[in-house]
Amino acid sequence: MTPFTTANEQATANALCQQFPAFTAIKTGSEHARLDMVFTVGNQLRAVAEIKKRKFDLARQNKYGSTLIEWSKYESGVNASLALGVPFVVIVELTDATMFWKVTDSTGATVVPIERTNKSAQVSEVNKSKVLKDCVLLDNKYGKEL
């Protein structure tokens, strides 16, 4: 399986834009940016986004019942939504599908229930090390399959 890279993030965003041709995806500044992409229509900003790539299929995603993002990414998305006046969305590419959550509206208000939790997360593909991370769970019933 291909390791996740920013090129893969861009490929996910580009595939999404093929489904919605009015949108253009623009990668944020660097690999250290708190959010992955912004989406525009023409010269107007329409959304800020966190993009995840998971190495499992929709059936397994449904078995989990939710998707996981780091709390810091959630906070950054909410703050960017508030500051820029656009929704914050989370896009998760699975091996056989893509899911989408609209997390905030254009005022930065969270529009889906979230559950804050600590989870063990792998931090390296190379040595498989894990750490406990502060995370947010987004329930699948509020996500949409694209």
Buried (B, 14 or more C-beta within 10 A) or exposed (E): EEEBEBEBBBBBBEBBBEEEEEBBBEBBEEEEEBBBBBBBEEEEBBBBBBBBBBEEEBEEBEEEEBBBBBBEBBEBBBBBBBEBEBBBBBBBBBEEEBBBBBBBBBEBEBEBEBEEEEBEBEEEEEEEEEEEBBBBBBBBEBBEEB
